[in-house]
Amino acid sequence: MSTSRHRTALPASRRVVIAALTAAALVGSLAACSSSGTTPEPSEVAVVDGGELVIGAEQEPDCADWIATCGGSIWGTYVMQIPTMPSVFQTRLDGDDWKPVPSDLVTGEPETEVADDGTQTITYSINPDAVWSDGEPITSADFAYTALQIRDGDDIFDKTGYDRITAVDSSDPATAVVTLNSAYAGWRTLFSVYGIMPAHLLEGQDRAAIMADGYDFSGGPWKIEKWTRGTSVTLVPNENYWGEKPHLDKVTFLFLPDTTAAFQALKSGQVSVLAPTPQLDALTQIDAGLPGIRSQVDARSGNLEAIWLNNSVTPFDSVAVRQALAYSIDRDAIVKRLFGSLGIDKAQQSFNSPMVAPFASDDFSQYTLDLDKVDELMTGDGWKKDGDGVWAKGGETATFSIKTLAGNKRRDLTVQVLQSQLADAGFDMTIDQVTPADLFGTIAPQGDFQAGIWALVDTFPDPTLSSTFSSVNIPSDANGFSGINFYRADIAGLDDLLAQVDTEVDPDARIAASHEADKLIAENVPSLPLDAVPNVLLWSEKVGGPLQINPIEGPFWNLAEWGLAG
């Protein structure tokens, strides 16, 4: 997922991918391809200090206010948030697994304790060397400001975890003590997915307005020098960063949403790095050969693609209809067509992504193409086929529109395959192409859709289904349109199970609750998982450093270590 990053009330662990449904399998000629659960080795090339790089960015974010719904783009996270916002935990490779580890913002693992009354305290010891780009120390006041902006604000992407905070003790500038009203198993996501914001610059100000179009402060290795809307974002080193300084003098992310144009820019040298979604144009050009270009592919990802159904509107306000739709689609055939060359030929059977595999069950595996089952479910729900072979009931037909993002040829092919399969089952699906800004800015939060195809991206290695399916995360006037349960899922008993996943500190009990939740979700089919989209990184031989895909933090997670090849 990334996920662009439109989510709900779990600590912003899930973003919405505005690249929407992507495509096909990557060819065997790609170097360092991983399809069997192993992590590709980094490309290690010595670098020199100085110089500039231009990198192609597939999507432009709507805004840079990362806690707001407009900040939900995963590309915004990759390009601006991670390079500039300090965070408590980072996702790093441990053996063959990506796990959260304390960053150099803190002196070590925060201390946490659950009291007899069920409350939890977390104590963060702040690195005395940690400063903002203006030289001011990062203090506990920054933790308090960030926590309360998220907990008490409107239009917040995801409040999960923060909504449990009852107090932040910032009396000692070097130590932040956070109290939660109940135990929270995902506490490491706090101050990690969103990061920390500077209280001394934002307190009492209009945060959303200050940050919307980029900001001049930083607590990371880079600063945003300029954001030219519609064109590019430029980063320069943060001279006051206390950690390892960048090798490069400047990095420019050039927005290239058209795949053909992006690959032409790579081949011509206009850009030196791409992280494209694996779609038809990309495959064709890679297969044809890209002289002087290195590549890496990782099939393990947190990018979960799905058919999302609005449970509050016709015809998907019926469980039977949603189940019938699931039996109408040959998901394995679609996935094999998309990613078969990578060895991926089975559909995703849980909304828990491969990054949190222990929490996932395979209950959606019951839904295979079965037209007899479709007939049984639909007739049992009072539907009959009309003269055109489309299910009808009470003057309504099983006709619906699916929202998809324009510009991806393979996605277009995929929805056409879906359209054909569903027509055979008696569903009339039309295709409505929309822009990312419209889809995730208004259409999805307002619930103004019947179905859609996009990906959610896990941005922290912790289960996030409460953000996706808890009823409290349905955007509404009551919660300031915060949350990413765009599907209006409200399943009896599910909130309690997902709350247990969030709260249970015993790992085995937590996994058991997650499996129960998975089963209940599969029974009710609030939406239908398709696949986990592989990650791809392509770069010119002029680029050096330890280049390696981080499936949680993206392809540019260690950009400070990159440089021009020595």
N, C-alpha and C positions, 0 to 999 in steps of 0.2 A: 501494500500500500500502500506507496509512500504510499497514495495514498497519494499528488496534491494532498493536502492534509486537511480534509474536512472531517471532523469527528464529533464526539460527545463527551459526556461526563465520566471519563476515566482519564487519568492524568495525561491528556493530550497524547496518548501513546499511539494513536492511530490517525493517519492523515489520508485524505482522499487524493488519488492519483488523477490529475486532470488529463493525462494522456489517454484515459479510458481504455476500452478493450483493444489490446495490442495483438500481435500476431506471431507468426510462424516460427518454426524451429530453426535454430542456427546450425550452420553447416559444419561438418567435421574439420574443415580446414582452419577453423578458429583456434588460436593458441590458448592453452590453459583453460580449456572448457571443463566445467564441473557439472555433472548431471547425476551423480550417485551419492550426494550427501557429503562429499569431501570439499574442503575449501581450497580454491586455487592459490598457488604460491604467489607472493608479491613479485613484481618485476623490480629488481634492484639495479639501478644505474646511478653512478656517481654524478653529482651536480656541481655547478659553479654558482657563486653568489652573483646576484644582479640579473637584469634582463626582465622581459615581460612575456606573458602567455595570453593567448586568446582562446577561450573555451566555448564550445557551442552548448547552449542551454535550450532544451526542448520546449519549455513553457516559461512564460513570464508570470510571476505571482501577482495577485491583485493588490496586496498591501504588505507592509513589513511590520505590522502590529501582531506579533506572533500569538498572542493569547486570544485574539479576536477571530470570529468566523471567517473574515476576509483573509486572514493569514494562513489559511488551510492548505496552501499549495506545497507539495513536497519539494518542488523545485525552489520555492522560497526558502525552505529549510536548508536545502543543500547549498544554495548560492550565497545566502546572507546570514541566516540565523546561526548555523553551526560555526561559521568562521568568526562571529562577533559576540555571541552571547555566552557568558560563562555558565557552566552547569556543574552540578555536584557529581553526577555519575556520567561516564562515557561508556560506550559499547566497544569492547576490545576483544581480540582473539585470544582464547585460552584453550590451548590444544587445538581441537578442531571445532570448537564452539565459540560463538560470540556471546560474551557475558558482560554485565555491568560492572565496572570497576570505578573506584573513586578517582576523580580528576584532581589536578593540582590546585583547584580552587579551595579544597579542604586539606587538612593535614593527614587525613586517613579516613577509614570507614566510620561514618557517623555512629554514635551510640544510640540504641533504641531500647525501650523498656515498656512492657505492658503491665499496668498496675492491677491490683485486685479488683478495682471497680471497672475494669475494661478499657480505661483510657490508655493512650499510648503517647509517650514522649520520645522525640528524636532530637539529639543534640549534635549540632554541626560545629566543628572547630575550623574556623576560616584561616587559610594560609596567610600569615602576616605579610607576605610579599605580594599578595593579590591586590591589584589596583585597577581602576578604570583608566581609560585612555587619557583622561585629563589629569592623572596622577593621584586622584582621590582614592583612599582605600576602599575596597569592597568590604562591607560590614554587615552585621546582623540587621541593620535597618533596611538594607536591600532585600533581605529575605522576608522581612515583615511586610514591606511595601508590595513585593511581588505576590505573596500569599493572599493578601487582602484584596488586591486588584482582581485576582482570579476568583476568589471566593465570593466577593460581593458585587462583582461587575455584571453588566448586561452584555449581551452579544459575545459571550465567551465561548470559545471553541469547545472546551472540555473542562469541567470543574471537578472531575472525579478525584477523590483524595483531598483536594483543597476544600471541598464542602464538608469535610470532617474536622477541619482546623478550628479550634476554639480559642487558641491564644498563640502568640509568638513573642517570647521574651527576648527583647533586643537590648536589655540593659547593659550587657557586656558587648561592645562592638566586635569583639573577636569570636563571640560564641552566640549562635542562634539556637534557642530551645523552642521547638514546635510541639504543641499539645494537640492531639486528635481526640475526638469524643469516643472513638472506638478503635480497636486494632485494625490496621490496614496492611495487608500482605504486600501490596504494591507500593510501599512507602518510598522505595528507591526512585520511583518516577517523579516524585515531588522535587521541584527545582532542577530537574534533569531534562525533561522533554521540552519544556518552555525555556528553561534557563533562569537567570536572575536579571532583574532590571535595576537601574541605578536610582535609588530613592532621592539622592541629592539633586538630581536633574529633573525628575518627573513628579515628585510629591507636590500635590496641589495644582498640577498642570493638566492639560488635556492630553493624556497619554496617547490616545488613538490618533489625534491630529499630529502630534509630534513624530510618531513613528510610522505613520501610514505610508509616506513616500520615501522611506529610508531615514536613517538617523546618523548623527556624527559621533556618538559615543560607542565604545567597545570595551569588552572585557575578555576578548579573544585575541588571537594572533593577527587578525586583520581588522581594518576599518572600511566602512563604505565611503568611498570618495565621491561617487556620483551614480545616480540611477537615472538614466535617460529613458523615460517611458517609451515602450514599443521598440527599443533598440538594444540597450545593454545595461549591465551593472558593472562598475569598476571597483575593485578592492585594492587597498594599499596596506603595507604593514603597519601595525599598531606599535609605535616606537616605545610605548610604555608597558608592553606585554611582558609579564614576569617569566614566562616560559620560553621555549625555543622560538626564536625569531624566524620569520619566513626567509627563504633564500631569494625569492623573486622580489623585484621592485614593484611590480604591478600585475594584477590578473584582471582581465576583462571577460565577463560572461556575455556572449553575443546571443540574443534570442533568435533561434532558428527553428520555428515550429514545423516547417516543411522538411520532411526527411530527405527528399531529393536535393534541395538546396543545401541542407546541412552536410550531406556527403560530398557535394561539389565543393563546399567551403573547406572540408577536411582534405580533399585531394589536391586542391589548389594551394593549400597552406594558409588560407585566410584564418582558419582555426586549427589548433593543434591537438584538441581533445574533444571527443564526443562520448556521451553516455546515452545512446539511442534506445528507445523501446524496440524490441525485436520484431519488426514488422516487415512486410513484403519488400518495400523499397530497400530497406537495410540489407536484407538477405541477398537480394539480387546483386547489389553492389559489392558486398563482401565476397560473395561467391565468384564474382568476376575478377577479384583481386584488387588489393589496395597497396601498391608499392610503398614501402617505407612506413607502413602502419602496423603497430603491434595491437594485440587484442586480448581481452579476457572476458569470459562468460561464467557466471555462477548461477546454476539452476536453483540453488537454495535461496529463498528470498522471503521477505515479509510482505510481498506485493500480492494481495489476494483479490482476484478478479471474480465478479459475481453478477448475476442478474438480480437486480434489486427491485422489489415489489412494494408498492404502496398499499399497506394492509387496510387503509381506511377508505379506499375508494373501490367502486365497481371495476372489474369483477373480482379483485383480489381481497375484498373484505370477507371472502368465504375461504375457510381452511380447505374445504374440498376442492375448490377451484385451484388454489395454490398447489395442492398435492397433485391434481390432474395435470397442471402445467409441468411439474417436475417429471411426471411419467411420460410427457410428450416429447422430451428432448433426449437425444443420444449425446450426452455430455462427453463420454469417452471418445467418440468419433471426432467431436469438435477439437478436443484437446490434442488428440493424436495428429490431427491435421495442422494444428498450430505449432506444436512443440515436439513432434515425434522424432525429429533428427537429434534432439537433445536427450532422447531416451525417456521423455515425459509423454506418456500415452494414457494416463488415468486421470480422471477428474478429481478435483479437490473435494474431500468428503466432510469438511468441517470449516467453520468460519474462523477457527484458530489457525493461523498461518504456520508454515513450516518452521518459523523462528521460535514458536512455542509449542512444538510438536507433542511434548508429553501431556499437554492439556487437551489435546484433540482426540476425539473418537472418530469412528467412520460411519456414523448413523445415516448419513445421506447416501451411502452406497446402496440402500434399498431402492433408490430412484433410478431405474434404468428404463430405456424405451419400452413401453408396454401400453399399446393402444387399447387393449381390452380393459386394462385397469382405468385408463382415462374414461372410457365409456361408463364403467361401473360407478366411478366417483361423480361424474357429471350428471348422469341420470338419477343417481341417488340424491343429488342436491337439487333436483327439480328442473334440470336443463334438458332440452331436446334440440336436435339439429334442424335448422331451417332448410329451405330449398336450396341454399347455397352451400350447405354442409357445415355451417357455422353454428355453434351452440347458442341457443336462445332461451330466455326465461323472463317472464313478466314484462315483455316488450323491450327487453334489453338483449343485446348480443354479446358474445365473448370477444368483443373487439377492443383492442387496446393499442396505445402508442408507446413505443420504447424510445427513451431519450438517449442519444449517443452524441459523441463529439465529432465534429467534422474534421476531415483532413487525414484520416488514417485508412488507407486502402484495404488493409487486411481486416480492420475492424468492420469496414463496410461489407466485406465478403462474409464475415462471421454473422452479422445480423441478418444478412440475406439467407444464410444457411438456417439460422433459427426461424426465420420467417417461413421457409419452406417446410421445416419439420413441424412447426406449430399448425400450419395450414392442414397438413395431413391429419392432425389430431382434432381439428375443428375449431382452432383459435385463429382469429383474424388480427395479425400484428402489423401495424404500420410503423415506419421509421421516421423519427423526428430528430434532425441534427441541430445541435445548439452549441453555443460558445461555453467555455469553462466558467467565465464570469457569470453568465446567466444561470447555468446549471447549479453551481455551488454557492452563488451569491443570493439567489432568490428562489429559483424553481424547487430545488431540493429542500432547503430549510422551510419554505412555505408549504411543502407537500403538494405542489402543483404539478403532479406527474402521476402516471400509472405504473410505469416500469422504466428502468434505466440500466445501462451497463457502464460500470467504472470500477476502479480498483481502490481498496483501502490498503494503506501502507503502515505496517508496524514500525514505529520509531523508537521503540524500547523493547528489550526482550522480556516482556511480561504480558500475560493474557489480558485482552482488552475488550472482551465481549460485552461487558456492562456498558461501555461507551456506545456500542453499536446497537444493542437490543434492549437495554433496560428502559422501561416506560418513562422513567424520570428524565430521560435524555431525549424525549421527543421535543423538538423546538416548538415553542409556543409563546404567546404574550406573557404567560405567567412566569416563564423562566428567562425572559428577555431574548428569546429565540437562540438560546445556547443549547449545544448538544448536536450529535450526528445520528440520532435515530430518525433519519429522514423517512424511514419506511413505516413509521407510526406503529411499530410492533408493540403489542400489549398482550403478552401471553401469561395466562394464570400460572402462578408459581415460579415463573422464570426470574423475576426481580430478586426473590429471596435466594435462589441458587447463585445468581451472578453476584449478589452481595456477599455470599459466603466465599466465593472465589476471591473477591476483593479483600475480605476480612480474615479468612482462615490463615493462620501462620504455620500450621502444620502442613508440610508439603504434600504428604500422602492424602490427607483429608481435602486439601485444596484441589488436587488433581481429580479426586473422586467427585467432588461437587461440580467441577468443570465438565466431567464426562456426563453427569446427570443433566446438566444444562444443555450440552450438545444434543443429547437424546430428545429433550423437550423441544429444542429448536427444530430438529429434523422432523419431528411429528407434526409441527405446525407450519413448516416451510414459510417463514416470514420473507425469505428470499432464497436464492439458489446459488451455492458456490460453483464456480467453474474451474479455475486453475490458479496456480501461483506463477506469476510472470517472471521469467529469468532476468537477471541483471547483466548488462553489457557495458564494457568500457573499451574504447578505441583511442589510441594516442599515437602521435608522430614519434619517430625515433629521436627527434630533437629534445623530447621531454625526458627528464630523468627523475630519480627518486624512487622510493618504495611505493609504486603504484599498485593498489589492490582494492577490489570492491569490498566495501563494508555494507552488508545487506541491511543494516539498520540505519546507519548514518549517511549512507550514500557513497558515491564514487570520489568525492572531494574531501572526505573526512580528515585527511592528513595533508591538506594542500600546503601547509607551512613547510613540509618536508620535500615538496616538489621543487624542481628548478630546471634550468636548461642543462642538457646532458654535457658532462665535462669531457 
